């Protein structure tokens, strides 16, 4: 699975999903499916590591489309683990429309993370788990300070966020259900 940062947002980095699908196929990916217009791609690939495949796709987008687009590739098992381990669902039963996951392109420096005081951002909450940040934003993601730019600025790493509905749809796609909202 791949998550692309910042495509088709506010009229910038516009990539049509059939073009994105073709690029992934040219990179050796099979069974490529996109979900909505925001850079979510489910596929299979046999030959490269996640990091190598992300680099290859990022370079192809740069060369073919003249765009710099960060690409995060994850193994299916890791994505399913992220779906299962959401702390805001395990015993809390929060409104899922207020849940989001920020995917980090690398593990954050512990010193930078410790400097972030979660109490300063209440009622919004966040929990770090390896290379993802689970978010609960009771007033909505559009009103929170806990967006990609916030975490990128504080942690000095690239991030991309998906709402919980998208996480679930992608997880269902990973389990071989057809997802095709982006064509």
Secondary structure, DSSP 8 states (H G I E B T S, - for coil): -EEESS-SBTTBS---HHHHHHHHHHTT-EEEEEETTTTEEEEE-SSS-HHHHHHHHHHHHHHHH-----EEE--HHHHHHHHHT-TTTSSS---GGGEEEEEESS---HHHHHT--GGGGTTSEEEEETTEEEEE-TT-GGG-S-SHHHHHHHH-S-EEEEEHHHHHHHHHHHTT----TT-
